[in-house]
Amino acid sequence: MLAFLLTLTDNDDDRAFFTQLYERNEKVLFVIANRILHTQEKAEEAVQDAFVKAIEHLSELRKKNEDECRAWLIVVVRHISFNTEKKESQVKYVDPKEEFQNEQDRYTADFTDEISYKRLKESIRELPDIYKNILYLRFVCEWSYGEIAKETGLSENLISTRVMRGREILMRKLQEENSLK
């Protein structure tokens, strides 16, 4: 895939920068996309699409440091993956009994049995940005505080605080929604 993507760049400096960007981030992006899309093929396509976007914005990315580039790529691959998932869910026939069983199997230990995994992801997406990405990495991607700190450049203590506060906001929101039903 890298060889194909390099054909889209204009000069040797861009190729060198992009190669480094690709090699440092491809595996992380694949893990994120695969956790959202649940198939290797779709995850690989999402990663490829994210790197095509990176080539389109190469001049902007060259101005960023390594952590900012990685964060930009993570956001892009997540958006691509969510959009792919959304498009496929609109087209695909789902047996209601099977879907209900699948939802039951995807509950997370930290949330009540009444809240589905899908609703959890939707609710996380609706949080303020300061909590959204960290909660997504913690609860959907199941990353440790150390992994999140390494990826975002924030301290583990700050990650822990944001997870705690974001989780409180999320729980209040989900409890309010459940009480309205």
Secondary structure, 3 states (H helix, E strand, C coil): CHHHHHCCCCCHHHHHHHHHHHHHHHHHHHHHHHHHHCCHHHHHHHHHHHHHHHHHCHHHHCCCCHHHHHHHHHHHHHHHHHHHHHHHHHHCCCCHHHHHHHHHHCCCCCCCCCCCHHHHHHHHHCCCHHHHHHHHHHHHCCCCHHHHHHHHCCCHHHHHHHHHHHHHHHHHHHHHHHHHC
